[in-house]
Amino acid sequence: RSSDLSKPIWHAFSALDCESNGKVPKSQLKVLSHNLYTVLNIPIDPKILEDHFRDSEESLITKRGFKTYLTTYILDKVHEGMFERSRVDEVCWMLTAKKYRPKKGTQALSPNDVFKLWCLFNFLSEDRYPLIMVQEEIGRA
C-alpha cells in the first residue's frame, strides 16, 4: 500500500525540514525524489519536480505541495513486486537516523536495532502526520 510507503518518506521530509516550518528546500527534495525513483524502479524524469513546482516563487516546498507531488509522480507509479521495501526504508533512514540517535552514554540499543524499531513504528503507526517517535523512549527500550 502506498500509505505504508509514505510513512518513511514523511520521516525523511521532516528530517529535511530543519526550520520545523513544514517547508523543505526544493534542491533537497530533488535528491530525495531521485533516490525514491531509483529504489522504487520508477523511470526518472528530472524535469517533473521543476515543472510541478514551476509556479512556486520560493525555493522551499511545503508539506502539502510535496504530498501532491509524492502521490501523483511517485506513489501512484509504484507497482508491487517491482521494488524491495527495505531499500525504501534504508534511503529514508539515512536522512532520518540523526534525529533518533541516542546521546552518547545513554544508548540502550545498537544503531541497527534503532533502525528496526523505526521500521516497526512505521509499520504499526496510523496514517496521521506528523509521525513522531519519542527519542527518549528509544533510549529506554
BELLINKA-V856795 format. One record per pair of residues at least 24 apart in sequence whose C-alpha atoms are under 7 Angstrom apart, sorted by the first residue. I is the first residue (numbers start at 1). GAP is how many residues later the second one is. D is the distance in whole Angstrom. If there is no record, write none. Layout:
{{I GAP D} {I GAP D}}
This chain:
{{2 73 6} {4 119 7} {7 115 6} {8 81 6} {8 84 6} {8 114 7} {9 83 6} {11 85 6} {11 120 7} {12 80 5} {12 83 6} {12 84 5} {15 80 6} {15 81 5} {22 40 6} {22 41 5} {23 37 6} {23 38 5} {23 39 4} {23 40 6} {24 36 5} {24 37 5} {24 38 7} {25 34 6} {25 35 4} {25 36 6} {26 33 6} {26 34 5} {26 35 6} {36 52 7} {39 44 7} {39 48 6} {39 49 6} {40 38 7} {40 42 7} {40 43 5} {41 41 7} {41 42 6} {42 35 7} {100 35 6} {102 37 6} {106 33 6} {107 32 6} {108 31 5} {108 32 7} {108 33 7}}
